[in-house]
Amino acid sequence: MIGIELRVRNRVLGVKSKRCKEIMPDQIPNPVPNPPSISSSASPGTPATTQRGPTINIGDEFGTAKRNLPPVKILLLTTAAILIVVGIASFFQRAKPQGAGSLDNVTAVDLPGQNAVLAALTFSLRNSGEKALWVHNIEGKLVTASGESSGEAVSAVDFDRYYQAFPALKANAQTPLSPEDKLQPGQEVKRTVMVSFPVNLDAFNQRRSVSVVVQPYDQPVAVVLTK
């Protein structure tokens, strides 16, 4: 009995072993083949790959004068127009004298032994500005054939003394104009100043022009009255 059981067991084990051998190869998956490597450079004889799609020009990524600026003709016309506008604005906004008027009377006498004359200049002065005109400085200017000369106005306190020494100076004379005098907007006055010029009386009488120059405070342009 024991011998018969051993033979049956061995036969059964042989059948199972055979079945396992038949089943195992089917359960093991086939290995996946490695993908072919892509070479960085094409092998000889392989046709070159044609690039497709839009291309980028690196020069277009950066601004250039040709691409960003308008035509030269338009630039020149625009620049010229701007210069014209600036010139017109500067012309109308340029500094102007705060006052105006006229030089009405000129009387001069020879100063003995000094080769000079003392001139009494009578004038009309009007404040044409929008604020008070404060007189800062006064001088006279003379232009003759030999050149130009100027001198500061004589102090108003000396007028009476000069009138006594030279009575001719008092003809048509008005109240002296002095530094620190003030004219209100729109106000007009008649005043006289005396100025000494380093020329003789003949040269003064043959002058080309004589002027009174009134320089107000806080004004870049003086008021010049010429005759």
Secondary structure, DSSP 8 states (H G I E B T S, - for coil): -HHHHHHHHHHHHHHHHHHHHHHHHHHS-----------SS--TT-------S----GGGGS--HHHHS--HHHHHHHHHHHHHHHHHHHHHHS---SEEEEEEEEEEEEETTTTEEEEEEEEEEEE-SSS-EEEEEEEEEEEETTEEEEEEB--GGGHHHHHHH-GGGGTT---B--TT-EE-TT-EEEEEEEEEESS-HHHHHT-SEEEEEEEETT-SS-EEEE-
